[in-house]
Amino acid sequence: MSYPPPPDQSGQGGFQYDPYGNQPGSQPPSPQGGGYSPQQPGYPPPQPQQPGYGAPQMPPQYVGVPVQGPKNGMGTSALVLGIVGLVTSWIPYVACFGWVMCILAIIFGGIGLSRANKGEATNKGAAVTGLVLGVLAFALGIIITIAVWGSVMGAMSTTSTY
């Protein structure tokens, strides 16, 4: 014996929305008639399994040239050489060593700044600081050397033994 369909109270023409699809009366009537047929509970489609904690994972395979990190050596070298040049460029007998450090700091700072502006390096501040310290130390070393030599030559010319 079949039962008549339940009265429509939703205003949707006999169809009640059921997001899970497993309650009787939630499906529209079949075209052959015969009332409602309850839907069997369905299962979601199988998902691909991800490897668990114990499964070995292979490293990614690189095709072509691997991406390298930023080249920060020039800016860091400029900073270190600029500091060393600033410390040693005004010392009388070590000034030549300090001037070499200053010149290298200026060169490396320029290269590091160029790389940072191209996006190849991330330490633009270190490159600029090394460049500025190199120029400052070189100028300071020259000024002090001229002042020292000027005072030594002046002292030698005023004290003649003739």
Buried (B, 14 or more C-beta within 10 A) or exposed (E): EEEEEEEEEEEEEBEBEEEEEEEBBBBEBEEEEEEBEEBEEEEEEEEEEEEEEEEEEEEEEEEEEEEEEEBBBBBBBBBBBBBBBBBBBBEEEEBEBBBBBBBBBBBBBBBBBEBBEEEBBBBBEBBBBBBBBBBBBBEBBBEBBEEEEEEEEEEEEEEEEE
